[in-house]
Amino acid sequence: MTGQMTETQGAVVVSRRVGPAVTRNKVKRRLREVFRHELPGLKTGLWIVVTAKPPAANATMESLRSEWLRLGKRLSIFIDSLPDQSG
């Protein structure tokens, strides 16, 4: 397995502190969608785990995506520079 590039994988962890089950599931769906949308621009072979904090319960899709992009840039997980901020 040494030297082989594997597909980038992601997981979302949302604790009970975020809210009731309906809220937690909504946050998970939103974060998975952000990951799915940005996956083509990520480096290969990464395992990414996103842990949602309580403020994520009230966050908009736009704010979740902008936070993802900010943290991704900080961690240098993108293939090139920061992906396009539109849509």
Backbone as CSV, one residue per row, in Angstrom:
resi,resn,N_x,N_y,N_z,CA_x,CA_y,CA_z,C_x,C_y,C_z
1,MET,0.815,-1.182,0.000,0.000,0.000,0.000,0.866,1.257,0.000
2,THR,2.122,1.136,0.263,3.005,2.288,0.293,3.106,2.905,-1.090
3,GLY,2.986,4.238,-1.148,3.131,4.939,-2.409,1.863,5.057,-3.220
4,GLN,0.803,4.358,-2.841,-0.444,4.440,-3.579,-1.259,5.634,-3.105
5,MET,-1.824,6.364,-4.058,-2.685,7.482,-3.709,-4.117,6.967,-3.602
6,THR,-4.723,7.204,-2.478,-6.101,6.767,-2.284,-7.039,7.959,-2.394
7,GLU,-8.276,7.658,-2.538,-9.295,8.688,-2.642,-9.430,9.426,-1.308
8,THR,-9.681,10.711,-1.374,-9.905,11.494,-0.159,-11.247,11.111,0.441
9,GLN,-11.265,10.919,1.741,-12.477,10.513,2.442,-12.800,11.521,3.536
10,GLY,-14.072,11.599,3.891,-14.474,12.539,4.929,-15.537,11.966,5.837
11,ALA,-15.570,12.477,7.055,-16.580,12.088,8.030,-17.007,13.331,8.800
12,VAL,-18.240,13.319,9.253,-18.772,14.439,10.023,-19.204,13.915,11.387
13,VAL,-18.753,14.586,12.444,-19.107,14.228,13.812,-19.886,15.391,14.402
14,VAL,-21.088,15.088,14.903,-21.929,16.117,15.511,-22.404,15.595,16.863
15,SER,-21.975,16.238,17.944,-22.329,15.770,19.281,-23.728,16.237,19.674
16,ARG,-24.239,15.701,20.748,-25.565,16.071,21.255,-25.634,17.521,21.705
17,ARG,-24.486,18.118,21.972,-24.470,19.523,22.393,-24.967,20.454,21.290
18,VAL,-24.912,19.993,20.047,-25.350,20.818,18.919,-26.861,20.996,18.942
19,GLY,-27.584,20.009,19.416,-29.036,20.126,19.488,-29.699,18.764,19.394
20,PRO,-31.038,18.786,19.239,-31.759,17.516,19.110,-31.406,16.812,17.789
21,ALA,-31.879,15.591,17.644,-31.520,14.754,16.500,-31.805,15.425,15.157
22,VAL,-32.941,16.094,15.034,-33.291,16.746,13.765,-32.247,17.799,13.406
23,THR,-31.819,18.575,14.383,-30.817,19.618,14.157,-29.469,19.009,13.821
24,ARG,-29.082,17.982,14.560,-27.800,17.323,14.296,-27.762,16.740,12.894
25,ASN,-28.850,16.109,12.476,-28.900,15.528,11.136,-28.839,16.602,10.062
26,LYS,-29.475,17.741,10.303,-29.434,18.840,9.343,-28.006,19.357,9.196
27,VAL,-27.301,19.505,10.312,-25.910,19.965,10.284,-25.045,18.950,9.536
28,LYS,-25.250,17.660,9.796,-24.479,16.622,9.093,-24.723,16.674,7.591
29,ARG,-25.984,16.799,7.195,-26.305,16.868,5.764,-25.640,18.064,5.103
30,ARG,-25.692,19.208,5.768,-25.091,20.423,5.208,-23.580,20.295,5.074
31,LEU,-22.930,19.775,6.104,-21.470,19.635,6.056,-21.036,18.592,5.026
32,ARG,-21.802,17.513,4.900,-21.486,16.520,3.860,-21.638,17.127,2.476
33,GLU,-22.636,17.989,2.291,-22.831,18.641,1.000,-21.667,19.578,0.682
34,VAL,-21.191,20.320,1.665,-20.023,21.185,1.457,-18.829,20.328,1.053
35,PHE,-18.602,19.227,1.764,-17.492,18.327,1.447,-17.635,17.784,0.027
36,ARG,-18.837,17.318,-0.323,-19.083,16.753,-1.652,-18.812,17.785,-2.753
37,HIS,-19.231,19.009,-2.501,-19.054,20.068,-3.496,-17.574,20.423,-3.687
38,GLU,-16.801,20.392,-2.628,-15.388,20.778,-2.679,-14.446,19.616,-2.950
39,LEU,-14.938,18.390,-2.956,-14.094,17.197,-3.114,-13.195,17.226,-4.353
40,PRO,-13.682,17.651,-5.517,-12.791,17.652,-6.689,-11.548,18.535,-6.531
41,GLY,-11.599,19.542,-5.682,-10.467,20.439,-5.500,-9.540,20.062,-4.368
42,LEU,-9.797,18.924,-3.702,-8.971,18.499,-2.574,-7.839,17.591,-3.023
43,LYS,-6.748,17.632,-2.302,-5.635,16.716,-2.550,-6.118,15.293,-2.311
44,THR,-5.503,14.333,-2.993,-5.898,12.940,-2.831,-5.210,12.326,-1.627
45,GLY,-5.815,11.261,-1.121,-5.222,10.505,-0.027,-5.465,11.078,1.362
46,LEU,-6.370,12.044,1.485,-6.635,12.643,2.790,-7.788,11.940,3.492
47,TRP,-7.745,11.920,4.798,-8.864,11.505,5.625,-9.241,12.724,6.434
48,ILE,-10.409,13.272,6.179,-10.833,14.509,6.819,-11.998,14.218,7.759
49,VAL,-11.866,14.645,9.006,-12.936,14.514,9.987,-13.332,15.916,10.428
50,VAL,-14.602,16.238,10.239,-15.125,17.548,10.627,-15.964,17.353,11.883
51,THR,-15.639,18.089,12.934,-16.396,18.050,14.170,-17.187,19.345,14.291
52,ALA,-18.498,19.231,14.277,-19.363,20.407,14.353,-19.500,20.861,15.802
53,LYS,-19.413,22.146,15.994,-19.601,22.760,17.304,-21.021,23.316,17.395
54,PRO,-21.535,23.614,18.599,-22.910,24.089,18.755,-23.327,25.259,17.854
55,PRO,-22.469,26.245,17.570,-22.912,27.318,16.671,-23.290,26.849,15.263
56,ALA,-22.844,25.664,14.865,-23.181,25.140,13.535,-24.681,24.908,13.388
57,ALA,-25.382,24.753,14.508,-26.830,24.513,14.457,-27.571,25.682,13.826
58,ASN,-27.090,26.893,14.019,-27.755,28.086,13.496,-27.038,28.688,12.293
59,ALA,-26.005,28.031,11.816,-25.207,28.571,10.715,-25.910,28.356,9.379
60,THR,-25.710,29.302,8.486,-26.241,29.167,7.134,-25.299,28.297,6.313
61,MET,-25.797,27.831,5.185,-24.961,27.039,4.277,-23.757,27.860,3.834
62,GLU,-23.984,29.132,3.555,-22.903,30.022,3.119,-21.824,30.166,4.187
63,SER,-22.237,30.308,5.442,-21.237,30.466,6.504,-20.477,29.159,6.754
64,LEU,-21.158,28.020,6.628,-20.467,26.735,6.778,-19.431,26.557,5.673
65,ARG,-19.801,26.918,4.458,-18.872,26.786,3.331,-17.687,27.740,3.484
66,SER,-17.953,28.976,3.898,-16.846,29.926,4.046,-15.894,29.489,5.154
67,GLU,-16.428,28.908,6.216,-15.568,28.391,7.288,-14.757,27.196,6.789
68,TRP,-15.382,26.320,5.995,-14.683,25.184,5.400,-13.513,25.666,4.546
69,LEU,-13.773,26.666,3.701,-12.735,27.190,2.819,-11.610,27.845,3.612
70,ARG,-11.970,28.560,4.671,-10.958,29.215,5.507,-10.058,28.173,6.167
71,LEU,-10.666,27.163,6.743,-9.880,26.136,7.423,-9.096,25.274,6.438
72,GLY,-9.704,24.983,5.279,-9.007,24.206,4.261,-7.769,24.909,3.750
73,LYS,-7.877,26.214,3.569,-6.720,26.996,3.129,-5.631,26.962,4.203
74,ARG,-6.055,27.094,5.443,-5.110,27.068,6.569,-4.376,25.722,6.661
75,LEU,-5.102,24.643,6.323,-4.521,23.300,6.399,-3.854,22.854,5.097
76,SER,-3.931,23.671,4.061,-3.343,23.360,2.753,-3.860,22.040,2.184
77,ILE,-5.181,21.858,2.193,-5.757,20.614,1.674,-6.232,20.738,0.233
78,PHE,-6.166,21.929,-0.340,-6.627,22.133,-1.706,-5.496,21.874,-2.698
79,ILE,-5.854,21.354,-3.878,-4.876,21.034,-4.911,-4.118,22.282,-5.321
80,ASP,-4.835,23.316,-5.670,-4.217,24.581,-6.089,-4.485,25.616,-5.017
81,SER,-4.804,26.782,-5.443,-5.146,27.831,-4.498,-6.587,27.634,-4.037
82,LEU,-7.099,28.601,-3.337,-8.455,28.555,-2.807,-9.441,28.378,-3.943
83,PRO,-10.416,27.439,-3.795,-11.390,27.240,-4.848,-12.262,28.476,-5.067
84,ASP,-12.955,28.482,-6.199,-13.857,29.576,-6.535,-14.918,29.733,-5.449
85,GLN,-15.139,30.951,-4.978,-16.087,31.221,-3.903,-17.526,31.257,-4.375
86,SER,-17.782,31.212,-5.682,-19.157,31.288,-6.172,-19.848,29.947,-6.054
87,GLY,-21.161,30.015,-5.831,-22.067,28.879,-5.824,-21.637,27.711,-5.118
